[in-house]
Amino acid sequence: MKKNKKIAITAISAFLLGLSAVAQQDPMYTHYMYNTLMVNPGYAGSRDALTVTALHRSQWVNYKGAPIVQSITLHSPLKNDHFALGLSVLNDKIGPSNRTSLYGDFAYRIDLSKKSKLALGLSAGVDIFQANLNSLALDQQADPSFQNNINKRVVPNFGFGAYYSRERFYAGLSIPNLMENKYSADGVSTGVEQRHYFFIAGAVFNLSENLAFKPTTFVKVTSAVPIQADFTASFIIMKKLSLGAMYRTSDAFGALIGLNITQQLYLGYSYDWSFGLKTGTYNQGSHEIVLRYDFLSAAKKQIHSPRYF
């Protein structure tokens, strides 16, 4: 139990208290390829519909204080197709702390050719952070970093992203949070946000009339931390059912399944098992579910080609 408690406190500290040399701070998503607006504001409007996406992730099930993440995004192109707006809401709970984020997204879309677009996106909003740090049971009760709570600290932030897309390929670069905000309680510093740099890419290859192969990747870079990358390979069957596998470097591997219930409604589920940070011994994996719906305008009641991204 003592070893388990030490590992739990280490994991919570790494994620929450800004120990930049230990861990990534932003939430991880196995369904990053369907939750793209949370990663890159340039994605806004790219589906040419009012798109709403909801995601829930329960990480490290049966691990006390493990991360639980919920997000919801909505975005749409405007009447002038070169402009798009979006809204992103995140709730990220780890142990005694909770972060709620609310961001508006704006994208300017440039037609590079009849089949390709480049979008430049901006996001701006606030993070509301609170942590009941003195509720933790520590081996060293005198640690000053855990003696004082953080009560609803509201900090602004903004981000940038570039998103290139074709019907069967996309790639994007983004910095979701440009400001490196510091957190403190009663004058004692408890951590600082680290700037993250994200790269995403994906493609679709037709193997036959009823089978397609969809590889995607999500690379995360931040200071003093090894580069982390997700690699996902999915097969799309009959343009309806998606079956895939994922690998996250030095962290996890898992499986995904998804179904296009209708042309507008997509439901996906994933399970991944973590083998990093010695957490795999003490948890039963991570579950994630995503639901996406496209509200089509009267002028676009029919979707003439599959929307892969």
N, C-alpha and C positions, 0 to 999 in steps of 0.2 A: 504493500500500500504506500509506503514512504517513497519508493522509487516511482510508482505511478503518479503520486502527487507532485514530485519534482518535475517529471516530464510534462505534466499538465500545466504547471506554472510557467515552465520554460516556453511552451508553445504559445500560451496566452500572452506572455510578455513579448515574444517575438513579433506576433501579429499586431498587437495593440499599442505597445509603448514606444514604437519607433526605433527599435534597436536595429539600425540600418545594416549592420554587419551580419545579421542573423537571418532575416526573412523578407520576402515580399510583403507589402502592406495592403495592396489592393486585393479585393476578393478575386478568387479564381472561378472560372466558369468552364465546365466541360462542354456546354452548349454555346461557346463563344461565337460560333458561326451563325447562330440564330439570335444572339443577343448583342448584335454588332454595335448598336447605338451606344451601349454602355462602354464600349471600347474606343469608338471613333465617331466624333460628331459629323464627319463628312459623309457618313452613311445615311443621314436624314434625307428622306424623300426618294431613296433609290429604288423602292418597290413600286413607285408610281401609284400609290394608294395611301389611304389613311391606315397605317399599320400599327396594331397594338400587340405588344409582346409582354407576357408575364413569366417570371421565372422564380422558382424556389429551389434552394440548395440546402440540404442537411449534410454537413460534413462530419466525418469521423463519428458515426452513430455509436451511441453508448460511451462516448468519451466525454467526461464531465467538462463543461465549459467550451465545447467544440463550436466552431463557427456555424451560424445559421444565417443565410442570406436570402432576401427577397428583393426583386427588382421589377419595375414596370416601366416600359417605354412606349411612347407613341410619337409618330412622325408622319409627315405628309408633304408632298410638293405643293406649292402655291399655284394660283391661277397662272402666273408667270412661271413656266416650268423650270426656269433657271434658279429659282429660289425654293428653299424648303425649310420647314421649322420642325422642331422636335421637343419633347419633354422627357426627362429621365429622372426616376425616383428610385432610391436605393435604401434598404434597411439592412445593416450589417451588424450582427450581434456576436460577440466573442467573450465568453466568460462573464465578468462583471461589467463589461463595457458595451456601448451601443453607439453606432454612427448612422445618422440619417442624412441622406444627401438629396438635394433638389436642384436640378440643372435644366436650363433652357438651351436648346441647340439650334444653330443656324448653319445652313449650307448653301454655298453658291456653286451651281453645277454648270460645267462647261462641256459642250459637245465637241469632242475631238474629231469625231467622224460619225457616220450614220450608225455605227455599232459600238462606239466606245465613248465614255464620259469620264471627266475628272471633276471631283467635287472637293472644295475647300471648306472645312467646317470649323466653327467656333462654338464653344460651350461656356456658359457662365452660371454660377449659382453659389450655394452655400452648403457647408457641412455642419451638422449639429452633433457634437460629440459629448458623451458623458460616460463616466466610469466610476463605479463604486469600489475603488481600489482597496480600501481598508477592510473590505469584507473577505479578502483572500486569506486562506490559512497558509502562512509562510514558515519555512524552516528558520529564517532570520527575521523576526518580527520588527527589528529596528531599521529595516531597509527604508530609507527616506522616500524612495520612488513610489512606495505603496502606502504611505501613511495618510495621504490626503486625496479626497475625491475630486473628480473633475465634473462640475455641474453645468450641463447644457452649454458648453462652449460653442459659440457660433462663429465660424470663420468663412470668409469668401474664397473662391477659387475660380479659375477659368482654364480652358484647355483648347487645343488645336488638333486638327486632323486633316489629312489628305487621303482621298479615297478614289481609286481608279477602278472602273468596272466595264466589263463586256458581258454578253449573254452567258458565257461559260468560263469567265475568269474574273477575279478581283484581287486587288492588293491595296494595302493601306498602311500609312504611318501616322502615329498620333502620340501626343503628350496630353493625357487626360487632365492632369493637375500640374499647372506650371508653377504655382506658389508652393513653397515648402514651409507650411505653417508649423509653429511650435505650440506645444501643449504644456500647460503647467497647472499646478494646484497649490495655492497659498505660497506662491513664489518659488516652489520647487519644480524644476523641469522634469517632466515625465516622458518626453519624447518629441520628435520632429518628423513631419511627413517627408518622405523621400520622393523626388521626381522620378516618374516611371516613363519609359519609352516603349511603345508597343508597335509591333509589325504583324500584320495579318495578311494572309493570302489563301486563295482557294481556286480550284478549277473543276470542271466536269468533262469527262470523256465518255462518249457513247461506245459501249462494247458490243451492243446489239440493239435491236429495235426496242426491247423491253428491259435492258440492263445498262446502267451507267455507273461509272466509277467517279467518286468525288473525294479527292484528297484536300485537306486544309491544314493550316498551321497558324499558331499564335505564339509569337516570340516576345518575351518580357525582359527588359533590361533596366537595371537601376544600379546606383553606385554601391560599391563594396559587397555586391552579391553576385554569385555566379549567374550567368544568363540562363533563363528557364524557357523551355519551348514545349508547346503542345503539338503533337502530330496526330492527326485523325484521318482515318481512311474509311469511307462509307461506300456501300453499294446501294443504288437506287433501283428498285424492282418495280416494273410496270408504272413508273412515274408516281407511285403511291407509297410504297413501303421502303424505308431506309434502315439498313443494318450496318453498323460500323464498330470499329475498335479505336482506342486512343492510347497514347503514351505521353506522359508528362515527365520530362527529364528530371531525374533524381527525386521523383515524388510519387508518381502513381501510374497505373494502367487501368483500363476499364472498357466498357462496352456501351453502345448507344443503339436505341431503336426509335424510329419515328414513323408517323403515319400522316399523310395528307388526307384527312377525313373528307374534306371537300377541296375545291380549287382555292378556297379562301382560308380554310382552317387547318392548322398544323398542330400536332401534339407529339412531343418527344420526351423520352425518359433515358437517363443514363445511370450507370453504377460504376464507380471507380474505387479501387483499393489502393491506399497509400502505403508505400514501403519506405518512405523517407522519414527523418526525424524520430525514428523508432516508434512512431505512432501506430504502425500496423499491428503491433502486438496487442494493443489496448482498445481497438475499435473494430466495428463491423462494416467498414467502408463508408462511402458517401453516395447519397441519392440526390438526383437532380431532375426536375420536371420543368418543361417549357411549353407554353401555349401561345400561339400566334394567330392573329386574325387580320385579314385585309378587307377593309371596307371599300368596295369599289364604287366609283361614281356612276351616274346614269350613263355617261358616255363610255364607260369601260366595264360594262356588265359581264363581258366575256374575256377570259384570259387566253390569248391565242398561242402562247408558248409558256412552257414551265418556268417558274421563277425559282432558280436554284439558290439564290443568295438573299 
